[in-house]
Amino acid sequence: MIGLSAVYLLAGVIFGAIAMMSAVDRGNPKRWINALFWGLFAASFLVGDVLGDLGNGVLVLAMVVLAGFVGLGIGSPATTNTATRRQSALSFGNKLFVVALTIPFVTLIGSLSFNAITIGGRPLIDPAQTTLIAFALSVIVAIVLARVMLRQKVPAALDEGRRLLDLLGWASLLPQMLAALGAVFALAGLGTAVGDLAAQAIPADNRLAAVAAYTIGMAVFTAIMGNAFAAFPVMTAGIGLPLIVMRYGGDPTIMSAIGMLSGFCGTLTTPMAANFNLVPVALLGIEDRYAVIKAQIPTAIVLLAVNTVLMYALVFR
Amino acid sequence: MLLTLLGVAVVVAGFAARLNPLLVVATAAIVTGLAGGLDLIAVIAAFGKAFNENRYISLAWLVLPVIGALERAGLQERARDFIVGLRAMTMFRILVLYMLMRQVAVAIGLTSLGGQASMVRPLIAPMAEAAAEAELGPLPAAKRDEIRAHAAAAENVGLFFGEDIFIAIGSILLIKGFLEQNGIIVEPLQLSVWAIPTAVAAFVIHAVRLYLFGRKLAHGSAEQKKALT
């Protein structure tokens, strides 16, 4: 059965190649730092399962020291200039869009159809991981199509991948680091601590106060934890079920649906949701680290107010 | 138990001071673990274990060689040409249309048709920039950054407030599971239906904000031209 380990192998090989390309890049004064950083990233994918917990912890701390104290450099891969790209855009035309859209469409088709592929009654592809495996397949298909339709050689694609990874730098590791932080938070009982605190601190002696405490609590707790999934059980057990449902007879379905979406308002405002709010800043080359958050905060605040009103109006029907 | 909140304090202070986020997160993890009663080795091991289990998150970067190769072949330039060719396409219309398409696609479960690395950087942000520049002339870097940030925001708003309409998404299943543990049986479809009012509100609020942003941008660039002449 093809599972996640095959995708990790692919990732390890690609990041390993990028590490080696970094090592021989004389245009980057910090080439050895970059080579080591991406090399450790590759090692995590290739041998993470045999390193043991402490080994993985040391590996990630080494990456943090490299990116946080020493600082990563920017590689100088051979790429094309604007004039060449304009020319190339004119000659390839919409073929460029075809290859670009290969990734979402192959991912989609794969994740919908992989379960139907069986060998001797057993699934060929791990049913729990179809989307990630379809995504990896889509990357391979797109690289092949770029080679055939756009004459982009595979080493050039890897070098271009290195250009973008160096542009991301530390931001590339942050989403995975934050997920790991969430696990440590959970281990240390942070959720219950915050829930207890919120339940004590918030006056919820009427319906509107209870609803507002729940929606605002969801948003704030989500902003702290970086995702609404961690906040939902704590806030719902602490405020939602005992007050809104039990004491005031609110509808748990409506409360939960709007409560979760109140949490998403918090996601719009927090650097803890790095893959949504910080990674795009790096990807788009924006100067201000918090520019995306600033663009989202007014929407988040107005929508949280709307959610509170909606819940108050709907939940006690 | 309240000592564990020290980790949150580290995160808030570190992000506010704009320290390197990797250092902030690693420090917060160690502080939280120590405050929660683990010893240093156990904290590092716990963090390493969680890091290893979450490797799938970083698989997203596999898309970068493809995006890079496409950019090398002129994808961003093609996206710009395409938009400039469609004169009706203003920055506001591009971003609202993208947000709407994203929200609808996600609502019917097509979550993979989009993303910051695979759609916004190579296509949507260059299109929005090109449309604004076609209308208003060359823009200063600060304005271009604002347009890019709004392109990323349109993606996030569309994604977040569309996904809960789809019944098999993680958050819906989490709600169902959690309520079941507490003796309340709910239908995923009911949860999806009650996500719709917020989804509509999110679209309207953010569309109005994009409209106002477009007006502000046009106004600012008119002022600038007046100041120059």
HADDOCK unambig.tbl for C-alpha pairs under 7 A between the chains (distance, minus, plus):
assign (segid A and resid 11 and name CA) (segid B and resid 59 and name CA) 6.85 0.50 0.50
assign (segid A and resid 11 and name CA) (segid B and resid 62 and name CA) 6.69 0.50 0.50
assign (segid A and resid 48 and name CA) (segid B and resid 52 and name CA) 6.21 0.50 0.50
assign (segid A and resid 53 and name CA) (segid B and resid 45 and name CA) 4.65 0.50 0.50
assign (segid A and resid 53 and name CA) (segid B and resid 46 and name CA) 6.65 0.50 0.50
assign (segid A and resid 53 and name CA) (segid B and resid 48 and name CA) 5.18 0.50 0.50
assign (segid A and resid 53 and name CA) (segid B and resid 49 and name CA) 4.66 0.50 0.50
assign (segid A and resid 54 and name CA) (segid B and resid 44 and name CA) 6.16 0.50 0.50
assign (segid A and resid 54 and name CA) (segid B and resid 45 and name CA) 4.05 0.50 0.50
assign (segid A and resid 54 and name CA) (segid B and resid 48 and name CA) 6.09 0.50 0.50
assign (segid A and resid 56 and name CA) (segid B and resid 48 and name CA) 4.39 0.50 0.50
assign (segid A and resid 56 and name CA) (segid B and resid 49 and name CA) 6.55 0.50 0.50
assign (segid A and resid 56 and name CA) (segid B and resid 52 and name CA) 6.66 0.50 0.50
assign (segid A and resid 57 and name CA) (segid B and resid 44 and name CA) 4.96 0.50 0.50
assign (segid A and resid 57 and name CA) (segid B and resid 45 and name CA) 5.28 0.50 0.50
assign (segid A and resid 57 and name CA) (segid B and resid 47 and name CA) 5.80 0.50 0.50
assign (segid A and resid 57 and name CA) (segid B and resid 48 and name CA) 3.47 0.50 0.50
assign (segid A and resid 60 and name CA) (segid B and resid 48 and name CA) 6.78 0.50 0.50
assign (segid A and resid 64 and name CA) (segid B and resid 22 and name CA) 5.77 0.50 0.50
assign (segid A and resid 64 and name CA) (segid B and resid 23 and name CA) 6.23 0.50 0.50
assign (segid A and resid 68 and name CA) (segid B and resid 20 and name CA) 5.76 0.50 0.50
assign (segid A and resid 68 and name CA) (segid B and resid 22 and name CA) 6.36 0.50 0.50
assign (segid A and resid 68 and name CA) (segid B and resid 23 and name CA) 5.76 0.50 0.50
assign (segid A and resid 79 and name CA) (segid B and resid 72 and name CA) 6.39 0.50 0.50
assign (segid A and resid 80 and name CA) (segid B and resid 72 and name CA) 5.72 0.50 0.50
assign (segid A and resid 85 and name CA) (segid B and resid 72 and name CA) 6.53 0.50 0.50
assign (segid A and resid 85 and name CA) (segid B and resid 73 and name CA) 5.88 0.50 0.50
assign (segid A and resid 85 and name CA) (segid B and resid 74 and name CA) 4.32 0.50 0.50
assign (segid A and resid 85 and name CA) (segid B and resid 77 and name CA) 6.84 0.50 0.50
assign (segid A and resid 86 and name CA) (segid B and resid 74 and name CA) 6.12 0.50 0.50
assign (segid A and resid 86 and name CA) (segid B and resid 77 and name CA) 5.89 0.50 0.50
assign (segid A and resid 88 and name CA) (segid B and resid 73 and name CA) 5.71 0.50 0.50
assign (segid A and resid 88 and name CA) (segid B and resid 74 and name CA) 5.57 0.50 0.50
assign (segid A and resid 89 and name CA) (segid B and resid 73 and name CA) 6.61 0.50 0.50
assign (segid A and resid 89 and name CA) (segid B and resid 74 and name CA) 4.53 0.50 0.50
assign (segid A and resid 89 and name CA) (segid B and resid 75 and name CA) 6.42 0.50 0.50
assign (segid A and resid 89 and name CA) (segid B and resid 77 and name CA) 6.01 0.50 0.50
assign (segid A and resid 89 and name CA) (segid B and resid 78 and name CA) 5.02 0.50 0.50
assign (segid A and resid 93 and name CA) (segid B and resid 78 and name CA) 6.55 0.50 0.50
assign (segid A and resid 96 and name CA) (segid B and resid 70 and name CA) 6.77 0.50 0.50
assign (segid A and resid 96 and name CA) (segid B and resid 75 and name CA) 5.77 0.50 0.50
assign (segid A and resid 104 and name CA) (segid B and resid 112 and name CA) 5.51 0.50 0.50
assign (segid A and resid 104 and name CA) (segid B and resid 113 and name CA) 4.81 0.50 0.50
assign (segid A and resid 104 and name CA) (segid B and resid 114 and name CA) 6.89 0.50 0.50
assign (segid A and resid 107 and name CA) (segid B and resid 112 and name CA) 6.77 0.50 0.50
assign (segid A and resid 108 and name CA) (segid B and resid 110 and name CA) 6.94 0.50 0.50
assign (segid A and resid 108 and name CA) (segid B and resid 112 and name CA) 6.39 0.50 0.50
assign (segid A and resid 139 and name CA) (segid B and resid 62 and name CA) 6.91 0.50 0.50
assign (segid A and resid 139 and name CA) (segid B and resid 63 and name CA) 6.09 0.50 0.50
assign (segid A and resid 139 and name CA) (segid B and resid 66 and name CA) 6.82 0.50 0.50
assign (segid A and resid 142 and name CA) (segid B and resid 66 and name CA) 6.55 0.50 0.50
assign (segid A and resid 143 and name CA) (segid B and resid 66 and name CA) 5.90 0.50 0.50
assign (segid A and resid 152 and name CA) (segid B and resid 69 and name CA) 6.49 0.50 0.50
assign (segid A and resid 156 and name CA) (segid B and resid 69 and name CA) 6.94 0.50 0.50
assign (segid A and resid 157 and name CA) (segid B and resid 65 and name CA) 4.92 0.50 0.50
assign (segid A and resid 157 and name CA) (segid B and resid 66 and name CA) 6.31 0.50 0.50
assign (segid A and resid 157 and name CA) (segid B and resid 68 and name CA) 6.38 0.50 0.50
assign (segid A and resid 157 and name CA) (segid B and resid 69 and name CA) 4.74 0.50 0.50
assign (segid A and resid 158 and name CA) (segid B and resid 65 and name CA) 5.21 0.50 0.50
assign (segid A and resid 160 and name CA) (segid B and resid 65 and name CA) 5.68 0.50 0.50
assign (segid A and resid 160 and name CA) (segid B and resid 68 and name CA) 4.52 0.50 0.50
assign (segid A and resid 160 and name CA) (segid B and resid 69 and name CA) 5.81 0.50 0.50
assign (segid A and resid 161 and name CA) (segid B and resid 64 and name CA) 4.79 0.50 0.50
assign (segid A and resid 161 and name CA) (segid B and resid 65 and name CA) 3.67 0.50 0.50
assign (segid A and resid 161 and name CA) (segid B and resid 68 and name CA) 5.36 0.50 0.50
assign (segid A and resid 164 and name CA) (segid B and resid 64 and name CA) 6.44 0.50 0.50
assign (segid A and resid 164 and name CA) (segid B and resid 68 and name CA) 6.73 0.50 0.50
assign (segid A and resid 170 and name CA) (segid B and resid 22 and name CA) 6.99 0.50 0.50
assign (segid A and resid 174 and name CA) (segid B and resid 22 and name CA) 6.28 0.50 0.50
assign (segid A and resid 175 and name CA) (segid B and resid 57 and name CA) 6.96 0.50 0.50
assign (segid A and resid 176 and name CA) (segid B and resid 51 and name CA) 6.45 0.50 0.50
assign (segid A and resid 176 and name CA) (segid B and resid 54 and name CA) 5.96 0.50 0.50
assign (segid A and resid 176 and name CA) (segid B and resid 55 and name CA) 6.57 0.50 0.50
assign (segid A and resid 176 and name CA) (segid B and resid 57 and name CA) 5.76 0.50 0.50
assign (segid A and resid 176 and name CA) (segid B and resid 58 and name CA) 6.30 0.50 0.50
assign (segid A and resid 177 and name CA) (segid B and resid 25 and name CA) 6.98 0.50 0.50
assign (segid A and resid 177 and name CA) (segid B and resid 51 and name CA) 6.37 0.50 0.50
assign (segid A and resid 178 and name CA) (segid B and resid 25 and name CA) 6.76 0.50 0.50
assign (segid A and resid 179 and name CA) (segid B and resid 54 and name CA) 6.70 0.50 0.50
assign (segid A and resid 180 and name CA) (segid B and resid 47 and name CA) 5.86 0.50 0.50
assign (segid A and resid 180 and name CA) (segid B and resid 50 and name CA) 4.68 0.50 0.50
assign (segid A and resid 180 and name CA) (segid B and resid 51 and name CA) 4.94 0.50 0.50
assign (segid A and resid 180 and name CA) (segid B and resid 54 and name CA) 6.99 0.50 0.50
assign (segid A and resid 181 and name CA) (segid B and resid 25 and name CA) 6.73 0.50 0.50
assign (segid A and resid 181 and name CA) (segid B and resid 29 and name CA) 5.51 0.50 0.50
assign (segid A and resid 181 and name CA) (segid B and resid 47 and name CA) 6.96 0.50 0.50
assign (segid A and resid 183 and name CA) (segid B and resid 50 and name CA) 6.23 0.50 0.50
assign (segid A and resid 184 and name CA) (segid B and resid 29 and name CA) 6.18 0.50 0.50
assign (segid A and resid 184 and name CA) (segid B and resid 33 and name CA) 6.53 0.50 0.50
assign (segid A and resid 184 and name CA) (segid B and resid 46 and name CA) 6.82 0.50 0.50
assign (segid A and resid 184 and name CA) (segid B and resid 47 and name CA) 6.42 0.50 0.50
assign (segid A and resid 185 and name CA) (segid B and resid 32 and name CA) 6.62 0.50 0.50
assign (segid A and resid 188 and name CA) (segid B and resid 4 and name CA) 6.61 0.50 0.50
assign (segid A and resid 188 and name CA) (segid B and resid 32 and name CA) 6.63 0.50 0.50
assign (segid A and resid 188 and name CA) (segid B and resid 33 and name CA) 6.02 0.50 0.50
assign (segid A and resid 188 and name CA) (segid B and resid 36 and name CA) 4.71 0.50 0.50
assign (segid A and resid 190 and name CA) (segid B and resid 4 and name CA) 5.87 0.50 0.50
assign (segid A and resid 190 and name CA) (segid B and resid 5 and name CA) 6.68 0.50 0.50
assign (segid A and resid 193 and name CA) (segid B and resid 1 and name CA) 6.06 0.50 0.50
assign (segid A and resid 193 and name CA) (segid B and resid 2 and name CA) 5.87 0.50 0.50
assign (segid A and resid 229 and name CA) (segid B and resid 171 and name CA) 6.77 0.50 0.50
assign (segid A and resid 233 and name CA) (segid B and resid 178 and name CA) 6.77 0.50 0.50
assign (segid A and resid 253 and name CA) (segid B and resid 186 and name CA) 6.46 0.50 0.50
assign (segid A and resid 253 and name CA) (segid B and resid 190 and name CA) 6.96 0.50 0.50
assign (segid A and resid 253 and name CA) (segid B and resid 191 and name CA) 5.87 0.50 0.50
assign (segid A and resid 254 and name CA) (segid B and resid 191 and name CA) 6.82 0.50 0.50
assign (segid A and resid 254 and name CA) (segid B and resid 194 and name CA) 5.82 0.50 0.50
assign (segid A and resid 256 and name CA) (segid B and resid 175 and name CA) 6.71 0.50 0.50
assign (segid A and resid 257 and name CA) (segid B and resid 191 and name CA) 5.37 0.50 0.50
assign (segid A and resid 257 and name CA) (segid B and resid 194 and name CA) 5.93 0.50 0.50
assign (segid A and resid 257 and name CA) (segid B and resid 195 and name CA) 5.65 0.50 0.50
assign (segid A and resid 258 and name CA) (segid B and resid 195 and name CA) 6.32 0.50 0.50
assign (segid A and resid 264 and name CA) (segid B and resid 160 and name CA) 6.53 0.50 0.50
assign (segid A and resid 276 and name CA) (segid B and resid 156 and name CA) 6.59 0.50 0.50
assign (segid A and resid 280 and name CA) (segid B and resid 116 and name CA) 6.05 0.50 0.50
assign (segid A and resid 280 and name CA) (segid B and resid 152 and name CA) 6.37 0.50 0.50
assign (segid A and resid 283 and name CA) (segid B and resid 121 and name CA) 6.60 0.50 0.50
assign (segid A and resid 284 and name CA) (segid B and resid 121 and name CA) 5.95 0.50 0.50
assign (segid A and resid 284 and name CA) (segid B and resid 148 and name CA) 6.70 0.50 0.50
assign (segid A and resid 286 and name CA) (segid B and resid 145 and name CA) 5.34 0.50 0.50
assign (segid A and resid 291 and name CA) (segid B and resid 149 and name CA) 5.85 0.50 0.50
assign (segid A and resid 292 and name CA) (segid B and resid 149 and name CA) 4.68 0.50 0.50
assign (segid A and resid 292 and name CA) (segid B and resid 150 and name CA) 6.79 0.50 0.50
assign (segid A and resid 292 and name CA) (segid B and resid 152 and name CA) 6.62 0.50 0.50
assign (segid A and resid 292 and name CA) (segid B and resid 153 and name CA) 6.07 0.50 0.50
assign (segid A and resid 295 and name CA) (segid B and resid 149 and name CA) 6.43 0.50 0.50
assign (segid A and resid 295 and name CA) (segid B and resid 150 and name CA) 5.99 0.50 0.50
assign (segid A and resid 295 and name CA) (segid B and resid 153 and name CA) 6.54 0.50 0.50
assign (segid A and resid 296 and name CA) (segid B and resid 153 and name CA) 6.07 0.50 0.50
assign (segid A and resid 299 and name CA) (segid B and resid 205 and name CA) 6.36 0.50 0.50
assign (segid A and resid 299 and name CA) (segid B and resid 206 and name CA) 5.92 0.50 0.50
assign (segid A and resid 303 and name CA) (segid B and resid 201 and name CA) 6.99 0.50 0.50
assign (segid A and resid 303 and name CA) (segid B and resid 202 and name CA) 6.21 0.50 0.50
assign (segid A and resid 307 and name CA) (segid B and resid 198 and name CA) 6.52 0.50 0.50
